[in-house]
Amino acid sequence: MKNLIVALIVLVTFASCQDQKIGYVDNGKVINDIQEKIDIEAKYDGLNESFKLRADSIGKTYQSEYLTLQAKAARMSQSKQQEAMQSFQAKAQQYQQMMQAEQQKMQTAYQTEIDSVISKMKATVKDYGKANAYKFILGTNESVGTVLYVEEVLDLTDIIIKEIDTVYKK
């Protein structure tokens, strides 16, 4: 009798597991392969390159100005030299702070856009799961091994990428 009850429990448990639809998504692949993220990367690569060129140009101007100041300082009194150097250093420090603020602003804007892409990915996975009667959709990526093995038929990664890209292209 006891064996019959255990067998019945195992059978019911097994039967209930059979109708649960489960899938998984490689979060890292989705984020890296969707067109919106690729476009954001290209946009900020261009902005970063432009920023570097401008910083290099201004840096060369400051270096030239410094060399000119050094040549003039040789003919100045000690107090005038200190005054001129302090003025130059204040100007250079102000430039450096301005450039750091601009770079920080750019990094914040980039992170905000990437966070938006991640939110869209999560919403798309959730909507896809609801629309297709999934009980679970697991997420994984290279750095966190939450899913160590799964049958390829359960991999929804490419489907999710297509869903997100379709909405993005509209």
C-alpha positions, 0 to 999 in steps of 0.5 A: 500500500505504501509503495502504491502511494509513493508510486502515485505521488511520483506519477502525479509529479512527473505528469505535472512536470510534463506540461510545463513549458520551459525555455532559456535566453542567453542574456549576453548574446541578446544584449550584444547582438540586437541592432539597437545596442549595436547602433548605440555602440557605434554612436558612442564610438563616434562621439568618443573618437570626436572627444579624443580628437578635440582633447588632443587638439586642445592638449597640443594648444596647451603644450604650445602655450606652455612652451611659449610661456617658458620662453617668456618666463626666462626673461621675467622676474621670479614673482612674475614667473610664479604668477604666470605659471599659476595662471596657466596652471589654473587655466589648465586645471579648469580645462581638465575639469571641463573635459572630465565633466564632459566625459562623465556626462557621455558615460552617463548618457551611454549607460542610460541608453544601455539600461533602456536596452536591457529593460526592453530585453526583459520586457520582451522576454516576459511578453514572449513568455506570456504570449507563448504559455511558458512557465519559466524562461531562464536567463544565463550569460558567460559570467554567471553559470545559472544554466549549465546545460539545456537542450538547444530546442529550449533556446529562445535567444535568437527568437528574442533578438528577432522580436526586439529588432523587429520592434526597433526597426519600426 
